[in-house]
Amino acid sequence: MSTDEHVDQQLKLQQHGRSELQKEAHRPPPWYSIDPAWTYRALTVLDVFLHVFVASTFVIGIWRASYELFVHYHTKMNPWLATGASVAVQLLLSILSDPLVKYFKRKNVSKIAFWVVSRVYIYARFVIGMIMYVYQEWLLEVTLHHVHIAVNPSIVVTIAIGILCWVRMLATIMGPPTCGLEFDPKPEEIFQFERMFWPEDGTGSWLYVLDSFFSVCIIGSLVVIVWRGVWSLMDNYLYPDDYNTSAILSLVIGYSVVLLAFALQPAIKKLVNKVNGFKRILFVDVYLLFSFFGAVNVWRGVWAMLDIHFIPDAPITSYWVSHIACFGFLVLLNSSNSILVRGVYIDAEEDGTQCVDFPCYYVRLLVQKRKRKRQIREDEEGKEMTQIKIGNEDKTEGVNEKMLLTSENVDKTMLNEVKETLNNSSKVV
């Protein structure tokens, strides 16, 4: 190939690189980077609606189906034996939590094994927790039956709420859609729950036993009293003779309160950041009670609407379909962890504004991952373009050097020819 052809080829490569850079510069940005502030607000609204109307509905669906199935089949079981077995399995799963976390946090652990074991663990803990809830409700029904004869049920609920506020554990009554969307990515977020004392010497200590007893027997019973009491009050006062109208009104009240609670979060967070001590706890508890009232109505409304409209002629089939489909969907959504009762929480104890935050990051996490992948791809393309430029410059310099060497050789040849001609001419002369 001649020197001119080499130069033309290098110029074409440089022009091609410039045209690619110009195309990249004029290429329209992705939709999520046009206006970051408004984009983030839109994604936040989308996350809230996904959490409130989709994920939480499936959580309620699996709880309703599992509860009704157990109530339907539990007559074939000894209730005391079932209670003892459920407590034993729950304690065993709690003891296994720390070893499972240590095992799956090791390097080179199979992701498939973690996926399978974690989902089986979630499902087993959910079923055992639901059975314990049913029998706690049954025991409370027997115990409070005589109490309600002398004391109004609303007073019993108020006393239970007062005790939870006194021990600073009102946040324990929160449930979807006002407790955030749990994900299944890390072992510690699946196998470990919040504890009251967090003993340093592990699951075999007496403090761990105290944790389990305090959380399940005392705080758990108070939570059941509050949920059962508020639900019963709504049954008694919200169109008790018209189940369908009562369910619709519960949905309207529940979703309105929950969406308002999410809308008020920025203002509540600013307020919580400004105050400390008793005022902080008071504001947090009032906000949590308001949000809890909305959550109870959402649960009651969705539960009743499923009873009325989802395969009403074959209730057992309805329960099984809901049970399987809801759990499968939550697994696909990577948020099956949301169906579990998440231990105990101390009011206003979290750092900053976490005590009034209901995290529901799903679409935003997906967009963030996509941004990172795009940034990594752009960085790699930038490095490749830089290497091409440097290579082109080196090749151009090489071609120029060759051209200079060629021109020097041509000049030397011409000089030699001239010298030879002069010498010949002199000889002729």
Salt bridges, closest charged atoms under 4 A:
GLU20 OE2 - HIS16 NE2 3.92
GLU24 OE1 - ARG27 NH1 2.91
ASP47 OD2 - ARG364 NE 2.66
ASP98 OD1 - ARG195 NH2 3.44
GLU141 OE1 - ARG228 NH2 2.14
ASP184 OD2 - ARG119 NH2 3.50
ASP235 OD1 - ARG300 NE 2.69
ASP307 OD1 - ARG64 NH2 2.96
GLU349 OE1 - ARG168 NH2 3.28
ASP357 OD1 - LYS269 NZ 3.30
GLU378 OE2 - ARG374 NH1 2.74
